[in-house]
């Protein structure tokens, strides 16, 4: 792949991955508000971006960059930017995953409490900081 094409593909990749970061931030806010319609819209945007990232030119560019022994300094700088964006996106995705798992846990516990009403099962409530408080009977 030619150097100019390679730089162009990497620049496009940086923009697309930056969009992921914005989507993850917006998704986190939507999850906190439990805005299901917005979450579904964002999911569709993520799927479209993933399809763009699966393009053969992107895969070829990434293989070329990682295979070069003495990469161009401009390319190397962009590669480091790309890696940083990927790390930030991974952190944002994990944050969203944690929030989703907590909400699912609360729903499961609520369903269990409704199905099996028992005075012997302690109830744990969240405090204002979002942490589980002491068990109540």
N, C-alpha and C positions, 0 to 999 in steps of 0.2 A: 504494500500500500504506500502511495506517495506521501511525503512528509506533509504537504498542504492538506491533502485529504484526511490524513491521520489527525492533524490538529483540528480540523473542522469537525470530525466525528467526536473527538474528545470534548471540544467546546460544547457541542450539542448534548453530549452525555452529561456534562456538568450542569447544564441548564435543566435537563430532564430530572436529574437526581435532586437538584435544588427544589424543583416542584414537589417532589415526594416529601421533602422536609416540610414544606408549607401545608401539604395535604395532611401529614401526620399531626401537625399542630392544630389544624382545623378539626380533624377527627377527634382529637383529645377533648377539645371544647364541646363538640357535639356529643361525645360519650358522657361527659359530665352533666350536660343538660338533658341527656337521653332523647336526643333529636334523631329518631330513627330514619326519617326521610333524608336528612342531610347525610347521615352515615351511609345510606345506600347510594346516594349521589356521589359521595367521595369514593366509595368502593368501585363504582364504575370508572371514575377518573384514574384510580390506581391500576385497574385492569388495562385501560388504554395505554397508560405509561409503560406498564410491564410488557405489553405487546411491542411497543416501540423499542424497548431495551433489548428485546430478543432478536432484533434485526441482525442479519448476517454481517453487515458492515460494522456494527458495534462489536460483535464477537471477534471478527477479524482484527479490528483495531486493538482490542484488549490483548489478543494473542500476540500481536506485533510488538506492543509496548513491553509486555512481560518477557518476550524472547530477546529483546535487544540487550546487548552487553554494555554498550556505551550510548545510552539514549541522549537525544538532543536536550539541552538544558531547558528550553521552553516546554518541551514535552514532559520532561521530568517534573517541572514545576506544576504543570496541569495535573499530572498523575498524583502528586501529593495532595492537591486540592480535591481531586476526585476521591481519594482515600478518606480524607477528613469528612467530606460530605457523607460518604457511606457510613462512617462511624457515627456521625450525628443522627443519620436516619435510623440506624440500628437502635440507638438509644431511645429515640422517639417512639419507634415501633414497640420496643419492650415496655416503655411507659404505658402505652395504650393497651398492650396485652395485660399488664398487671391490673389496670383499671377494669378491663372487661372481666378478668377472672374474679376480682373482688365482687363485682356486681352479680356475677353468676353464682358465687358462693352465697351471697345474701338471698338471692331468689331461691336457691336450693334449700337453704335453712328455713326460709319462710314456708315453702311448700311442705317440708318435713313437719314443721310445727303445726300446720293446718291439718295434715293427714294424721298425725300421731299426737293428738293433744294429751300431754302427760305432765303432771306436776313434778315428776322426777327429772325431767330433762331441763337442765339449766339453760337459761336464755342469755345470750351474749348480745349486747347492744353496742353500737358505735358511739363514741363520744364526739365532741365537737371537732376534735383534731383528726377524725377519721380512723381512729384506732379502736380495737375491740376493748370494751370495758370489762369489769369483773362480772363473772357469771352470776345470774340471779335465778332463784328457784321460783 
